[in-house]
């Protein structure tokens, strides 16, 4: 009877789980997702916009001899003109990104405006470029033209999606 009255007790083992591997995996995942998030962030570029604008009733007053407009259209087609399209200083010209035609034209226009403004006694006045991508143009053309602005060291440029009626007609006719 003695044997029956004794309860058999199981020996309790130390239940200790080693979490070293789990912590290592967690840190690796954290580092991976932080790195992936950093790589997915779009990188931005600082754009320098023209200074010393005088605004009168939403009209920008600058010397039209300094204005150079670049219209971007489908298939990498580029149309440029100087001044205002209603009263152009030069007739609109058509370019593309092949053979660095647009780069040469931008350098030519920059030098022309610089020489003209220096002759008028305003050596700090540079060309003001207005880039207008159409709805048919692609993002690559816009990036390429902004790269051309950096290569030509043009600081006064802006990207506008506002087309005048004349500019729309000009794009449609070409």
Protein Blocks (a to p, Z undefined) as FASTA:
>chain_A
ZZmmpccddddddddddfklmmmmmmmmmmmmmmmmmmmpccdddddddehiaceehiac
ddfklpccddddehhiacddehjfklcfbdcddddfehhlmmmmmmmmmmmmmmmmmmno
pakbccdddddddfkbcfklmmmmmmmmmmnopabdcddfbdcfklmmmmmmZZ
